[in-house]
């Protein structure tokens, strides 16, 4: 099974919404350090974390999966 990478998409959507990492981590209920690792694709998040981040960004979780 391939690893799910969402970092590039999360960062792009966060910046488009003028949110800092600290703000997104607070809204999503994820630690700032964890969010940073996710954005750098150093950590593959659990599905529940992907859902929290997607909800905080106002998108469907499938929109977070990086194309490449």
C-alpha positions, 0 to 999 in steps of 0.5 A: 500500500502506498503512503498518502502524502498530503503536505503540499496540498495542506500547505497550499490550501492553508496559504490560500486561506491566509492561515498560519500553521499555528492557526490551522493546528489550533482549529484542526486540533493537531499540534503545530509540530505535527502539522509541520511534519505533515506539511513536510511529508515527514509523517503520514497522518491517520485518516482521523487527522486528515479529516480534521485538517480537511474540515478546518480548511473547508474541503473534502479530505480527498482534495488533500491528497497530493497529485505527486 
